Amino acid sequence: MIIVPVKEGENIERALKRFKRKFEKTGVVRELRRRQAFNKPSVVKREQKIKAAYKQRLQDNED
């Protein structure tokens, strides 16, 4: 459960923005969307390989 304490005299929009940020960090919506459709294991592996290659290229370019 996400708890966002509202400070004295704080704007409700600001507290709501903090709540949304905390909620986004939990990854609930992302996980829900991922589970809506089945992905074949081969497709998941291919996407992971592409992502890893991309990260490696970024890291190599940084050095």
C-alpha positions in Angstrom: 0.0 0.0 0.0 1.3 3.4 -0.9 1.1 6.1 1.8 1.6 9.7 0.9 1.5 12.0 4.0 0.0 15.4 3.2 1.9 18.2 4.9 0.2 21.1 6.6 -1.0 23.6 4.1 0.3 21.5 1.1 -1.5 21.7 -2.2 -3.5 18.6 -3.0 -2.2 18.6 -6.6 1.3 18.3 -5.3 0.4 15.4 -3.0 -1.4 13.7 -5.9 1.7 14.2 -8.1 3.9 12.5 -5.4 1.4 9.6 -5.2 1.4 9.2 -9.0 5.3 9.2 -9.0 5.4 6.5 -6.3 2.8 4.5 -8.0 4.7 4.6 -11.3 7.9 3.4 -9.6 6.1 0.3 -8.3 5.6 -0.8 -11.9 2.0 -2.1 -11.4 0.6 -0.7 -14.6 3.6 -1.9 -16.6 3.3 -5.4 -15.3 -0.5 -5.4 -16.0 0.0 -4.4 -19.6 2.8 -7.0 -20.0 0.5 -9.8 -18.8 -2.4 -8.9 -21.0 -0.9 -10.7 -24.0 1.1 -13.9 -24.1 4.6 -13.6 -25.5 6.4 -16.7 -26.8 9.6 -17.5 -24.9 11.6 -17.2 -28.1 10.3 -13.7 -28.7 11.1 -12.7 -25.1 14.6 -14.0 -25.4 15.1 -12.1 -28.7 13.9 -8.9 -27.2 16.3 -9.4 -24.2 19.2 -10.0 -26.5 18.4 -6.9 -28.6 18.1 -4.8 -25.4 21.4 -6.2 -24.0 23.2 -5.5 -27.3 21.9 -1.9 -27.2 23.0 -1.4 -23.6 26.5 -2.8 -24.5 26.8 -0.4 -27.5 25.9 2.5 -25.2 28.5 1.4 -22.7 31.2 0.9 -25.3 30.5 4.4 -26.8 30.8 5.9 -23.4 34.3 4.6 -22.9 
